Amino acid sequence: MKRRIRTIFGAVLLSGLVYGPAAMACSTDGWLGGVAQIPPNGLADSPPVVSRYSGFCALEVTDTSHVQSNAASDARYRGRFYVLDGLSGSGDVEIFEAYADESANTPLFKIVFDGSQFTFDASSAVGGGTSAPVAAADGWNLVEFDWQADGSFSYWVNSDANVDPAAGSVNAGTGVVESVRLGAPNGLGGQSGKLTFDAFESHRATPVGPLLAADANNDETVNILDLGVVRIELLNPGSDELLAPGQPDCNSDGSINILDVGCVRLILLN
């Protein structure tokens, strides 16, 4: 099957995405509705205002807000994204939804987050889908899924879909994915604070897999150069021009700090 890749919040930002007023992401002409830069005024003396896992941009949601793609037409849909929990309180947040039509109100499947676990839910799909929970970790969580109409909805949390078995799967139901939404399309479920998303990518059939943690300079390997790139960002907190282009948050705690220097060193020693 021909491979199709759709990436947002990374090096490539594609068109067909709509964003709400409480979301911030990198500026690009390919998005509809306008977005804010990181930093918001684009000046080199402005520190980043949004945590990011990879690259220079991410999506921060503080209220009812989401990005949306209406470019799909898939009976099989694989996706991956990173999400950082900055919420307090209790409640369910629908962080990802897939629809058979861009104007539909009932999703084929969705991913729900309550602060402690993700629920992969296809129970509203035609044909009798089901749902199941998976525990979340502190800091950035890697979420990947594989939805196949008339088959299964499989999922991975903080593991590599290229080599690791799925954490589980539920019945997928049936339908064709035409539109997807990422963020908080229905609000924060009574919680307050923010959710941050990064590195969303989707394929038709092949696994997406994780980004290489600690590859701060984005050269697809972890070496002494990455240690230098993390240090440069730490020593220049007011410069967006000196941000690490890869994955500098080695320990995935949501900030770039001295702990990441130690984390990279441990990787190099092992």
MARZA-892026 format. One record per residue (C-alpha): residue number from 1; residue in three letters; x negated, z negated, y negated. Coordinates in nm, 4 decimals. Last residue first. Layout:
<atoms>
atom i: NUM aa: Ala xx: X zz: Z yy: Y
...
</atoms>
This chain:
<atoms>
atom i: 270 aa: Asn xx: -2.5899 zz: -2.8276 yy: -0.3122
atom i: 269 aa: Leu xx: -2.8130 zz: -2.9010 yy: -0.6084
atom i: 268 aa: Leu xx: -2.6547 zz: -2.6207 yy: -0.8122
atom i: 267 aa: Ile xx: -2.3045 zz: -2.7518 yy: -0.7421
atom i: 266 aa: Leu xx: -2.4095 zz: -3.1026 yy: -0.8450
atom i: 265 aa: Arg xx: -2.5585 zz: -2.9685 yy: -1.1680
atom i: 264 aa: Val xx: -2.2374 zz: -2.7868 yy: -1.2503
atom i: 263 aa: Cys xx: -2.0400 zz: -3.1101 yy: -1.2108
atom i: 262 aa: Gly xx: -2.2862 zz: -3.3059 yy: -1.4243
atom i: 261 aa: Val xx: -2.2492 zz: -3.0569 yy: -1.7083
atom i: 260 aa: Asp xx: -1.8726 zz: -3.0671 yy: -1.6573
atom i: 259 aa: Leu xx: -1.8759 zz: -3.4438 yy: -1.7014
atom i: 258 aa: Ile xx: -2.0380 zz: -3.3934 yy: -2.0421
atom i: 257 aa: Asn xx: -1.7163 zz: -3.2390 yy: -2.1725
atom i: 256 aa: Ile xx: -1.4922 zz: -2.9330 yy: -2.1587
atom i: 255 aa: Ser xx: -1.1364 zz: -3.0560 yy: -2.1254
atom i: 254 aa: Gly xx: -0.8457 zz: -3.0228 yy: -1.8812
atom i: 253 aa: Asp xx: -0.9828 zz: -3.2229 yy: -1.5891
atom i: 252 aa: Ser xx: -1.0765 zz: -2.9167 yy: -1.3828
atom i: 251 aa: Asn xx: -1.4155 zz: -3.0598 yy: -1.2742
atom i: 250 aa: Cys xx: -1.6047 zz: -2.7429 yy: -1.3702
atom i: 249 aa: Asp xx: -1.4152 zz: -2.6801 yy: -1.6928
atom i: 248 aa: Pro xx: -1.6620 zz: -2.4029 yy: -1.7901
atom i: 247 aa: Gln xx: -1.4717 zz: -2.1202 yy: -1.6156
atom i: 246 aa: Gly xx: -1.5793 zz: -1.7926 yy: -1.7787
atom i: 245 aa: Pro xx: -1.6272 zz: -1.6840 yy: -2.1402
atom i: 244 aa: Ala xx: -1.7849 zz: -2.0118 yy: -2.2598
atom i: 243 aa: Leu xx: -1.6914 zz: -2.0687 yy: -2.6226
atom i: 242 aa: Leu xx: -1.9664 zz: -1.9913 yy: -2.8711
atom i: 241 aa: Glu xx: -1.7687 zz: -1.7670 yy: -3.1083
atom i: 240 aa: Asp xx: -1.4854 zz: -2.0239 yy: -3.1135
atom i: 239 aa: Ser xx: -1.7214 zz: -2.2519 yy: -3.3031
atom i: 238 aa: Gly xx: -1.6300 zz: -2.6084 yy: -3.3994
atom i: 237 aa: Pro xx: -1.7380 zz: -2.7763 yy: -3.0763
atom i: 236 aa: Asn xx: -2.0914 zz: -2.6330 yy: -3.0949
atom i: 235 aa: Leu xx: -2.3082 zz: -2.8654 yy: -2.8820
atom i: 234 aa: Leu xx: -2.0504 zz: -2.8806 yy: -2.6035
atom i: 233 aa: Glu xx: -2.0069 zz: -2.5029 yy: -2.6024
atom i: 232 aa: Ile xx: -2.3831 zz: -2.4500 yy: -2.5805
atom i: 231 aa: Arg xx: -2.4110 zz: -2.7081 yy: -2.3013
atom i: 230 aa: Val xx: -2.1522 zz: -2.5250 yy: -2.0924
atom i: 229 aa: Val xx: -2.3404 zz: -2.1973 yy: -2.1398
atom i: 228 aa: Gly xx: -2.6726 zz: -2.3552 yy: -2.0425
atom i: 227 aa: Leu xx: -2.5349 zz: -2.4966 yy: -1.7188
atom i: 226 aa: Asp xx: -2.3877 zz: -2.1574 yy: -1.6419
atom i: 225 aa: Leu xx: -2.7309 zz: -1.9968 yy: -1.6750
atom i: 224 aa: Ile xx: -2.8684 zz: -2.2328 yy: -1.4098
atom i: 223 aa: Asn xx: -2.6529 zz: -2.0676 yy: -1.1457
atom i: 222 aa: Val xx: -2.2935 zz: -2.0206 yy: -1.0339
atom i: 221 aa: Thr xx: -2.2048 zz: -1.6594 yy: -0.9537
atom i: 220 aa: Glu xx: -1.9386 zz: -1.4130 yy: -1.0655
atom i: 219 aa: Asp xx: -2.1038 zz: -1.3336 yy: -1.4018
atom i: 218 aa: Asn xx: -1.8377 zz: -1.5214 yy: -1.5996
atom i: 217 aa: Asn xx: -2.0729 zz: -1.7273 yy: -1.8185
atom i: 216 aa: Ala xx: -1.9099 zz: -2.0563 yy: -1.7161
atom i: 215 aa: Asp xx: -1.8984 zz: -1.9857 yy: -1.3442
atom i: 214 aa: Ala xx: -1.8288 zz: -2.3574 yy: -1.2868
atom i: 213 aa: Ala xx: -1.5135 zz: -2.2802 yy: -1.0826
atom i: 212 aa: Leu xx: -1.4956 zz: -1.9268 yy: -0.9440
atom i: 211 aa: Leu xx: -1.1398 zz: -1.8053 yy: -1.0023
atom i: 210 aa: Pro xx: -0.8980 zz: -1.8623 yy: -0.7195
atom i: 209 aa: Gly xx: -0.7347 zz: -1.6115 yy: -0.4853
atom i: 208 aa: Val xx: -0.5181 zz: -1.3091 yy: -0.5625
atom i: 207 aa: Pro xx: -0.4026 zz: -1.2258 yy: -0.2118
atom i: 206 aa: Thr xx: -0.3251 zz: -0.8581 yy: -0.1440
atom i: 205 aa: Ala xx: 0.0326 zz: -0.7270 yy: -0.1304
atom i: 204 aa: Arg xx: 0.1965 zz: -0.6368 yy: -0.4596
atom i: 203 aa: His xx: -0.0406 zz: -0.8243 yy: -0.6860
atom i: 202 aa: Ser xx: 0.0087 zz: -1.0723 yy: -0.9717
atom i: 201 aa: Glu xx: -0.2260 zz: -1.2560 yy: -1.2068
atom i: 200 aa: Phe xx: -0.1777 zz: -1.5582 yy: -1.4311
atom i: 199 aa: Ala xx: -0.5068 zz: -1.6923 yy: -1.5619
atom i: 198 aa: Asp xx: -0.3827 zz: -1.9870 yy: -1.7683
atom i: 197 aa: Phe xx: -0.0891 zz: -2.2166 yy: -1.8256
atom i: 196 aa: Thr xx: -0.0649 zz: -2.5330 yy: -2.0356
atom i: 195 aa: Leu xx: 0.2287 zz: -2.7723 yy: -2.0172
atom i: 194 aa: Lys xx: 0.3183 zz: -2.9955 yy: -2.3087
atom i: 193 aa: Gly xx: 0.4473 zz: -3.3324 yy: -2.4218
atom i: 192 aa: Ser xx: 0.7957 zz: -3.4654 yy: -2.3554
atom i: 191 aa: Gln xx: 1.0106 zz: -3.4752 yy: -2.0414
atom i: 190 aa: Gly xx: 1.3873 zz: -3.4232 yy: -2.0344
atom i: 189 aa: Gly xx: 1.3711 zz: -3.1138 yy: -1.8144
atom i: 188 aa: Leu xx: 1.0990 zz: -2.9475 yy: -2.0210
atom i: 187 aa: Gly xx: 1.3032 zz: -2.6484 yy: -2.1331
atom i: 186 aa: Asn xx: 1.4927 zz: -2.3793 yy: -1.9466
atom i: 185 aa: Pro xx: 1.2390 zz: -2.0961 yy: -1.9741
atom i: 184 aa: Ala xx: 0.9484 zz: -2.3431 yy: -1.9473
atom i: 183 aa: Gly xx: 0.6396 zz: -2.1287 yy: -1.8955
atom i: 182 aa: Leu xx: 0.6324 zz: -1.8145 yy: -1.6832
atom i: 181 aa: Arg xx: 0.9155 zz: -1.5622 yy: -1.6472
atom i: 180 aa: Val xx: 0.9395 zz: -1.2723 yy: -1.4025
atom i: 179 aa: Ser xx: 1.1442 zz: -0.9507 yy: -1.3981
atom i: 178 aa: Glu xx: 1.2299 zz: -0.6777 yy: -1.1471
atom i: 177 aa: Val xx: 1.1732 zz: -0.8570 yy: -0.8174
atom i: 176 aa: Val xx: 1.3735 zz: -0.6875 yy: -0.5406
atom i: 175 aa: Gly xx: 1.6293 zz: -0.8745 yy: -0.3282
atom i: 174 aa: Thr xx: 1.6524 zz: -1.0855 yy: -0.0137
atom i: 173 aa: Gly xx: 1.6220 zz: -1.4454 yy: 0.0970
atom i: 172 aa: Ala xx: 1.2739 zz: -1.5917 yy: 0.0989
atom i: 171 aa: Asn xx: 1.2953 zz: -1.8464 yy: 0.3792
atom i: 170 aa: Val xx: 1.0378 zz: -2.1161 yy: 0.3182
atom i: 169 aa: Ser xx: 0.6621 zz: -2.1310 yy: 0.3603
atom i: 168 aa: Gly xx: 0.3873 zz: -2.3880 yy: 0.3902
atom i: 167 aa: Ala xx: 0.0492 zz: -2.4956 yy: 0.2579
atom i: 166 aa: Ala xx: -0.0592 zz: -2.1406 yy: 0.3380
atom i: 165 aa: Pro xx: -0.3649 zz: -2.1008 yy: 0.5579
atom i: 164 aa: Asp xx: -0.6948 zz: -2.0786 yy: 0.3729
atom i: 163 aa: Val xx: -0.9207 zz: -1.7730 yy: 0.3472
atom i: 162 aa: Asn xx: -0.7870 zz: -1.5335 yy: 0.0837
atom i: 161 aa: Ala xx: -0.5139 zz: -1.7729 yy: -0.0311
atom i: 160 aa: Asp xx: -0.7816 zz: -2.0129 yy: -0.1543
atom i: 159 aa: Ser xx: -0.6591 zz: -2.3698 yy: -0.2039
atom i: 158 aa: Asn xx: -0.5386 zz: -2.5844 yy: -0.4934
atom i: 157 aa: Val xx: -0.1715 zz: -2.5269 yy: -0.4075
atom i: 156 aa: Trp xx: -0.0857 zz: -2.2403 yy: -0.1723
atom i: 155 aa: Tyr xx: 0.2590 zz: -2.0910 yy: -0.1113
atom i: 154 aa: Ser xx: 0.4622 zz: -1.8763 yy: 0.1254
atom i: 153 aa: Phe xx: 0.8095 zz: -1.7315 yy: 0.0549
atom i: 152 aa: Ser xx: 0.9073 zz: -1.5668 yy: 0.3811
atom i: 151 aa: Gly xx: 1.0976 zz: -1.2616 yy: 0.5051
atom i: 150 aa: Asp xx: 1.3981 zz: -1.0581 yy: 0.3959
atom i: 149 aa: Ala xx: 1.2186 zz: -1.0017 yy: 0.0645
atom i: 148 aa: Gln xx: 0.8556 zz: -1.1096 yy: 0.0713
atom i: 147 aa: Trp xx: 0.7272 zz: -1.3746 yy: -0.1702
atom i: 146 aa: Asp xx: 0.3579 zz: -1.4707 yy: -0.1637
atom i: 145 aa: Phe xx: 0.2501 zz: -1.7657 yy: -0.3767
atom i: 144 aa: Glu xx: -0.0481 zz: -1.9120 yy: -0.5595
atom i: 143 aa: Val xx: -0.0792 zz: -2.2276 yy: -0.7681
atom i: 142 aa: Leu xx: -0.4110 zz: -2.3709 yy: -0.8889
atom i: 141 aa: Asn xx: -0.3652 zz: -2.7090 yy: -1.0526
atom i: 140 aa: Trp xx: -0.5642 zz: -2.8147 yy: -1.3592
atom i: 139 aa: Gly xx: -0.5935 zz: -3.1899 yy: -1.4079
atom i: 138 aa: Asp xx: -0.4581 zz: -3.4398 yy: -1.1560
atom i: 137 aa: Ala xx: -0.3369 zz: -3.3011 yy: -0.8241
atom i: 136 aa: Ala xx: 0.0102 zz: -3.1773 yy: -0.7256
atom i: 135 aa: Ala xx: 0.1931 zz: -3.2543 yy: -0.4010
atom i: 134 aa: Val xx: 0.3857 zz: -2.9710 yy: -0.2324
atom i: 133 aa: Pro xx: 0.7683 zz: -2.9506 yy: -0.2116
atom i: 132 aa: Ala xx: 0.9959 zz: -2.7201 yy: -0.0030
atom i: 131 aa: Ser xx: 1.2851 zz: -2.4781 yy: -0.0652
atom i: 130 aa: Thr xx: 1.5246 zz: -2.2491 yy: 0.1265
atom i: 129 aa: Gly xx: 1.6563 zz: -1.8914 yy: 0.1066
atom i: 128 aa: Gly xx: 2.0023 zz: -1.8006 yy: 0.2343
atom i: 127 aa: Gly xx: 2.0598 zz: -1.4276 yy: 0.2198
atom i: 126 aa: Val xx: 2.1014 zz: -1.3829 yy: -0.1531
atom i: 125 aa: Ala xx: 1.8530 zz: -1.6026 yy: -0.3342
atom i: 124 aa: Ser xx: 1.9564 zz: -1.9384 yy: -0.4843
atom i: 123 aa: Ser xx: 1.7627 zz: -2.1423 yy: -0.2266
atom i: 122 aa: Ala xx: 1.4337 zz: -1.9633 yy: -0.2958
atom i: 121 aa: Asp xx: 1.2547 zz: -2.2754 yy: -0.4170
atom i: 120 aa: Phe xx: 0.8882 zz: -2.3665 yy: -0.4126
atom i: 119 aa: Thr xx: 0.8803 zz: -2.7244 yy: -0.5381
atom i: 118 aa: Phe xx: 0.5639 zz: -2.8434 yy: -0.7092
atom i: 117 aa: Gln xx: 0.4773 zz: -3.2117 yy: -0.7106
atom i: 116 aa: Ser xx: 0.3786 zz: -3.5063 yy: -0.9277
atom i: 115 aa: Gly xx: 0.4764 zz: -3.4099 yy: -1.2806
atom i: 114 aa: Asp xx: 0.8164 zz: -3.2638 yy: -1.1901
atom i: 113 aa: Phe xx: 0.7225 zz: -2.8977 yy: -1.1385
atom i: 112 aa: Val xx: 0.9608 zz: -2.6236 yy: -1.0192
atom i: 111 aa: Ile xx: 0.8637 zz: -2.2817 yy: -0.8839
atom i: 110 aa: Lys xx: 1.1370 zz: -2.0179 yy: -0.8662
atom i: 109 aa: Phe xx: 1.2955 zz: -1.7602 yy: -0.6392
atom i: 108 aa: Leu xx: 1.5518 zz: -1.4820 yy: -0.6590
atom i: 107 aa: Pro xx: 1.6533 zz: -1.6317 yy: -0.9901
atom i: 106 aa: Thr xx: 2.0127 zz: -1.6703 yy: -1.1169
atom i: 105 aa: Asn xx: 2.0693 zz: -1.5872 yy: -1.4841
atom i: 104 aa: Ala xx: 2.0034 zz: -1.2128 yy: -1.4757
atom i: 103 aa: Ser xx: 1.9060 zz: -1.0194 yy: -1.7902
atom i: 102 aa: Glu xx: 1.5696 zz: -0.8998 yy: -1.6582
atom i: 101 aa: Asp xx: 1.7229 zz: -0.8060 yy: -1.3226
atom i: 100 aa: Ala xx: 1.6291 zz: -0.9078 yy: -0.9678
atom i: 99 aa: Tyr xx: 1.4744 zz: -1.2201 yy: -1.1111
atom i: 98 aa: Ala xx: 1.1586 zz: -1.4241 yy: -1.0601
atom i: 97 aa: Glu xx: 1.1153 zz: -1.7675 yy: -1.2156
atom i: 96 aa: Phe xx: 0.8057 zz: -1.9776 yy: -1.2858
atom i: 95 aa: Ile xx: 0.7703 zz: -2.3158 yy: -1.4588
atom i: 94 aa: Glu xx: 1.1147 zz: -2.4613 yy: -1.3883
atom i: 93 aa: Val xx: 1.0636 zz: -2.8121 yy: -1.5209
atom i: 92 aa: Asp xx: 1.2185 zz: -3.1071 yy: -1.3352
atom i: 91 aa: Gly xx: 1.2473 zz: -3.4476 yy: -1.4974
atom i: 90 aa: Ser xx: 1.0597 zz: -3.7680 yy: -1.5662
atom i: 89 aa: Gly xx: 0.8625 zz: -3.8967 yy: -1.8609
atom i: 88 aa: Ser xx: 0.5309 zz: -3.7684 yy: -1.9881
atom i: 87 aa: Leu xx: 0.3943 zz: -3.4147 yy: -1.9878
atom i: 86 aa: Gly xx: 0.0415 zz: -3.2811 yy: -2.0292
atom i: 85 aa: Asp xx: 0.0161 zz: -3.1155 yy: -1.6880
atom i: 84 aa: Leu xx: -0.2297 zz: -2.8277 yy: -1.6636
atom i: 83 aa: Val xx: -0.1212 zz: -2.5091 yy: -1.4847
atom i: 82 aa: Tyr xx: -0.3282 zz: -2.2348 yy: -1.3231
atom i: 81 aa: Phe xx: -0.1711 zz: -1.9095 yy: -1.2074
atom i: 80 aa: Arg xx: -0.1378 zz: -1.6873 yy: -0.9034
atom i: 79 aa: Gly xx: 0.1182 zz: -1.4305 yy: -0.7933
atom i: 78 aa: Arg xx: 0.2204 zz: -1.2192 yy: -0.4964
atom i: 77 aa: Tyr xx: 0.5414 zz: -1.0143 yy: -0.5013
atom i: 76 aa: Arg xx: 0.6898 zz: -0.8185 yy: -0.2128
atom i: 75 aa: Ala xx: 1.0156 zz: -0.6255 yy: -0.2527
atom i: 74 aa: Asp xx: 0.8777 zz: -0.5203 yy: -0.5890
atom i: 73 aa: Ser xx: 1.0042 zz: -0.3487 yy: -0.8999
atom i: 72 aa: Ala xx: 0.8000 zz: -0.5164 yy: -1.1740
atom i: 71 aa: Ala xx: 0.7587 zz: -0.4296 yy: -1.5416
atom i: 70 aa: Asn xx: 1.0008 zz: -0.6760 yy: -1.7016
atom i: 69 aa: Ser xx: 0.7345 zz: -0.9366 yy: -1.7791
atom i: 68 aa: Gln xx: 0.8228 zz: -1.2582 yy: -1.9576
atom i: 67 aa: Val xx: 0.6392 zz: -1.5290 yy: -2.1469
atom i: 66 aa: His xx: 0.8080 zz: -1.8646 yy: -2.1869
atom i: 65 aa: Ser xx: 0.9577 zz: -2.1203 yy: -2.4235
atom i: 64 aa: Thr xx: 1.1944 zz: -2.4178 yy: -2.4271
atom i: 63 aa: Asp xx: 0.9605 zz: -2.6841 yy: -2.5651
atom i: 62 aa: Thr xx: 0.5908 zz: -2.7687 yy: -2.5804
atom i: 61 aa: Val xx: 0.4474 zz: -2.4723 yy: -2.3917
atom i: 60 aa: Glu xx: 0.0785 zz: -2.3840 yy: -2.4262
atom i: 59 aa: Leu xx: -0.0407 zz: -2.0476 yy: -2.2965
atom i: 58 aa: Ala xx: -0.4120 zz: -1.9836 yy: -2.2516
atom i: 57 aa: Cys xx: -0.6992 zz: -1.8025 yy: -2.4179
atom i: 56 aa: Phe xx: -1.0747 zz: -1.7728 yy: -2.4456
atom i: 55 aa: Gly xx: -1.1858 zz: -1.7244 yy: -2.0868
atom i: 54 aa: Ser xx: -1.0815 zz: -1.9522 yy: -1.8041
atom i: 53 aa: Tyr xx: -0.9189 zz: -2.2924 yy: -1.7645
atom i: 52 aa: Arg xx: -0.7927 zz: -2.3256 yy: -2.1190
atom i: 51 aa: Ser xx: -0.6923 zz: -2.6167 yy: -2.3373
atom i: 50 aa: Val xx: -0.5212 zz: -2.5025 yy: -2.6568
atom i: 49 aa: Val xx: -0.6285 zz: -2.5882 yy: -3.0115
atom i: 48 aa: Pro xx: -0.9735 zz: -2.4314 yy: -2.9944
atom i: 47 aa: Pro xx: -1.2013 zz: -2.5615 yy: -3.2695
atom i: 46 aa: Ser xx: -1.1921 zz: -2.3887 yy: -3.6104
atom i: 45 aa: Asp xx: -1.5262 zz: -2.3077 yy: -3.7735
atom i: 44 aa: Ala xx: -1.5333 zz: -1.9562 yy: -3.6274
atom i: 43 aa: Leu xx: -1.2077 zz: -1.8673 yy: -3.7983
atom i: 42 aa: Gly xx: -0.9281 zz: -1.6986 yy: -3.6037
atom i: 41 aa: Asn xx: -0.6527 zz: -1.8829 yy: -3.7915
atom i: 40 aa: Pro xx: -0.4784 zz: -2.0130 yy: -3.4793
atom i: 39 aa: Pro xx: -0.8019 zz: -2.0795 yy: -3.2874
atom i: 38 aa: Ile xx: -0.6897 zz: -1.9375 yy: -3.0469
atom i: 37 aa: Gln xx: -0.4725 zz: -1.6641 yy: -3.1933
atom i: 36 aa: Ala xx: -0.0987 zz: -1.6852 yy: -3.2276
atom i: 35 aa: Val xx: 0.1439 zz: -1.4398 yy: -3.0712
atom i: 34 aa: Gly xx: 0.3821 zz: -1.1672 yy: -3.1860
atom i: 33 aa: Gly xx: 0.7209 zz: -1.0653 yy: -3.0465
atom i: 32 aa: Leu xx: 0.6012 zz: -0.8133 yy: -2.7902
atom i: 31 aa: Trp xx: 0.2544 zz: -0.8314 yy: -2.6411
atom i: 30 aa: Gly xx: 0.0131 zz: -0.5399 yy: -2.6098
atom i: 29 aa: Asp xx: -0.1095 zz: -0.5773 yy: -2.9687
atom i: 28 aa: Thr xx: -0.3061 zz: -0.8822 yy: -2.8617
atom i: 27 aa: Ser xx: -0.3513 zz: -1.2341 yy: -2.9975
atom i: 26 aa: Cys xx: -0.4403 zz: -1.4977 yy: -2.7447
atom i: 25 aa: Ala xx: -0.1628 zz: -1.7417 yy: -2.6542
atom i: 24 aa: Met xx: 0.0696 zz: -1.9955 yy: -2.8106
atom i: 23 aa: Ala xx: 0.4189 zz: -2.0876 yy: -2.6976
atom i: 22 aa: Ala xx: 0.6809 zz: -2.2906 yy: -2.8843
atom i: 21 aa: Pro xx: 0.8415 zz: -1.9894 yy: -3.0562
atom i: 20 aa: Gly xx: 0.9187 zz: -1.7963 yy: -2.7367
atom i: 19 aa: Tyr xx: 0.7175 zz: -1.5149 yy: -2.5794
atom i: 18 aa: Val xx: 0.8046 zz: -1.1710 yy: -2.4502
atom i: 17 aa: Leu xx: 0.5729 zz: -0.9727 yy: -2.2253
atom i: 16 aa: Gly xx: 0.6058 zz: -0.6001 yy: -2.1598
atom i: 15 aa: Ser xx: 0.2458 zz: -0.5202 yy: -2.2450
atom i: 14 aa: Leu xx: -0.0675 zz: -0.6313 yy: -2.0653
atom i: 13 aa: Leu xx: -0.3385 zz: -0.8809 yy: -2.1492
atom i: 12 aa: Val xx: -0.6723 zz: -0.8312 yy: -1.9739
atom i: 11 aa: Ala xx: -0.9579 zz: -1.0805 yy: -2.0078
atom i: 10 aa: Gly xx: -0.7255 zz: -1.3617 yy: -1.9135
atom i: 9 aa: Phe xx: -0.3988 zz: -1.5104 yy: -2.0372
atom i: 8 aa: Ile xx: -0.2042 zz: -1.2369 yy: -1.8570
atom i: 7 aa: Thr xx: -0.2918 zz: -1.0225 yy: -1.5568
atom i: 6 aa: Arg xx: -0.0905 zz: -0.7686 yy: -1.3592
atom i: 5 aa: Ile xx: -0.2585 zz: -0.6067 yy: -1.0608
atom i: 4 aa: Arg xx: -0.1071 zz: -0.3402 yy: -0.8396
atom i: 3 aa: Arg xx: -0.2670 zz: -0.2296 yy: -0.5163
atom i: 2 aa: Lys xx: -0.1272 zz: 0.0777 yy: -0.3484
atom i: 1 aa: Met xx: 0.0000 zz: 0.0000 yy: 0.0000
</atoms>
